[in-house]
Structure formats: structure tokens, C-alpha cells
Amino acid sequence: GPASSGGTQLPAGEASSLGEANSAAAAVRDLHEKWKNNASGFLGWVASKLPGTDASRYENRANVAAQIVGSYLEGGKLMEQDLIRYKAMLPHAGELAETARQKMDALVSMVANRQKGQKAALAGAGFNVSGIPNASVTFTPGGK
């Protein structure tokens, strides 16, 4: 039935998909923290080549983040070449802090824009999307 603040209640699948945008944005934010602490600067690049270091673990986390963000942006279907493309959009170990930040900002914008489009389409179809928070991230500056 109609939700209390007007409009039809969102079907569970749609609510889940909109929520995935927030998970994707959070994955990028968490990855940024890991990058700052473990993979920034030249030593981060060197360490990323050594197994078992924080920087090499960062690379593994970047793969996971690329999957979360990519599958949201692609609507769930992620092929190997998509994964490679999204991984390239994330900062790699040793990248300049400014470049890393720009890459992450760009990815979060893509996520937020897709979610905004989904919400607008659902609202236009008469669904109540007011309870879904907008995907966004505040990055804390840093990096070596």
C-alpha cells in the first residue's frame, strides 16, 4: 500500500539496488583510508610488489572495491574486462595523493549519478524513495 509520506512503497528489489549505491560509495571511502595508510607514496608502490605487505593487501582490497562498484554501475553483470576497467579507475599503490583523490571522487560521482537516476525514475513512477539516503562520501585528506 501507499507509504506514509506519499507514494507507493518501494519493492524490496529496487530498495536493495538503491542501497547498493551506498555500499559502493562506502567501499570507495574505505579503500581511500587503506590507500592513505598503506599504499601511498613511493614506498607504498615498492611494498605493493611484496606479498603479505599492507600495500599488497591494499591491492586485494582494490579488487574487491572494483567488484562492488562495478557490479552496481553495470547492474550486477560484471565481466572480466569490466573488472579490469574499474580496477584501473581506482588508485594504485604509489600514486600521487591528488590523483588518487580525483579517481575516487570520479567513481563516487558515477555511483551517486546512477542512484540519482534510479531514484528519479522510481519517483516518477509513483514510488516513495524518500527513505533512501543519497550515496555520497567525504574523504579525509592524507597520504604520503
C-alpha positions in Angstrom: 0.0 0.0 0.0 0.9 3.7 -0.1 3.8 4.6 2.2 3.2 7.2 5.0 5.0 10.1 3.3 3.2 9.7 -0.1 3.8 7.3 -3.0 3.8 3.6 -3.2 6.2 1.6 -1.1 9.4 0.7 -2.9 9.6 -3.0 -3.9 12.4 -4.8 -2.0 14.5 -5.4 -5.1 14.5 -1.7 -6.0 15.3 -0.6 -2.4 18.1 -3.2 -2.4 19.6 -1.8 -5.6 19.4 1.8 -4.4 21.1 0.7 -1.2 23.9 -0.9 -3.2 24.9 2.6 -4.3 25.6 3.4 -0.6 27.6 0.2 -0.2 29.6 1.1 -3.4 30.4 4.6 -2.1 31.4 3.2 1.3 33.7 0.7 -0.4 35.5 3.6 -2.1 35.7 5.6 1.1 37.1 2.6 3.0 39.6 1.9 0.2 40.7 5.5 0.3 41.6 5.1 4.0 43.5 1.9 3.3 45.3 3.7 0.4 46.3 6.6 2.6 47.6 4.4 5.4 49.2 1.6 3.4 49.7 2.3 -0.2 50.5 6.0 -0.8 54.0 7.3 -1.7 56.9 5.5 -3.4 57.4 3.0 -0.6 53.7 2.0 -1.0 54.4 1.2 -4.6 57.5 -0.9 -3.7 55.7 -2.7 -0.9 52.7 -3.5 -3.2 55.1 -5.7 -5.1 55.9 -7.8 -2.0 53.4 -10.4 -0.9 52.0 -10.1 2.6 52.6 -6.3 3.0 49.8 -3.8 3.8 50.3 -2.4 0.4 49.8 -5.7 -1.4 46.7 -6.3 0.8 45.6 -2.9 -0.4 45.7 -4.2 -4.0 43.5 -7.1 -3.0 41.0 -4.7 -1.4 41.1 -2.6 -4.5 39.9 -5.7 -6.5 37.0 -6.2 -4.1 36.1 -2.5 -4.2 36.2 -2.6 -8.1 33.8 -5.6 -8.0 31.3 -3.8 -5.6 31.4 -0.5 -7.5 31.5 -2.2 -10.9 28.6 -4.6 -10.3 26.4 -1.7 -9.0 27.3 0.5 -12.1 26.8 -2.3 -14.5 23.6 -3.5 -12.9 25.0 -6.7 -11.5 26.6 -8.2 -14.6 30.4 -7.8 -14.3 32.7 -9.3 -16.9 36.4 -9.7 -16.6 37.1 -6.7 -18.8 34.7 -4.6 -16.7 36.6 -5.6 -13.6 39.9 -4.6 -15.2 38.4 -1.3 -16.2 37.0 -0.5 -12.8 40.2 -1.5 -11.1 42.1 1.0 -13.4 39.7 3.7 -12.1 40.9 3.1 -8.6 44.2 4.5 -7.2 47.1 2.1 -7.3 49.9 1.9 -4.7 52.3 4.7 -5.0 50.0 7.1 -6.9 50.1 10.8 -6.0 47.5 11.7 -3.3 45.8 14.3 -5.6 45.4 11.7 -8.4 44.2 9.1 -6.0 41.6 11.5 -4.6 40.4 12.6 -8.1 40.0 9.0 -9.2 37.9 8.2 -6.1 35.8 11.3 -6.4 35.1 10.4 -10.0 33.9 6.9 -9.1 31.7 8.1 -6.2 30.2 10.7 -8.6 29.4 7.9 -11.1 27.7 5.9 -8.3 25.8 8.9 -7.0 24.6 9.9 -10.5 23.4 6.4 -11.3 21.5 6.2 -8.0 20.0 9.7 -8.6 18.7 8.5 -12.0 17.2 5.4 -10.5 15.5 7.4 -7.7 14.2 9.9 -10.2 12.7 7.1 -12.4 11.1 5.4 -9.4 9.7 8.6 -8.0 8.4 9.4 -11.5 6.6 6.0 -11.5 4.9 6.9 -8.2 7.2 5.2 -5.7 8.3 6.7 -2.4 12.1 7.0 -2.4 12.4 9.5 0.4 13.8 6.8 2.9 16.8 6.0 0.7 19.9 8.1 1.6 21.9 9.6 -1.2 25.2 7.9 -2.0 28.0 10.3 -1.1 31.4 10.2 0.6 33.6 12.7 2.5 37.2 11.8 2.1 39.6 12.8 4.8 42.8 14.2 3.2 46.1 12.5 3.6 48.7 10.2 2.0 52.4 10.3 1.9 
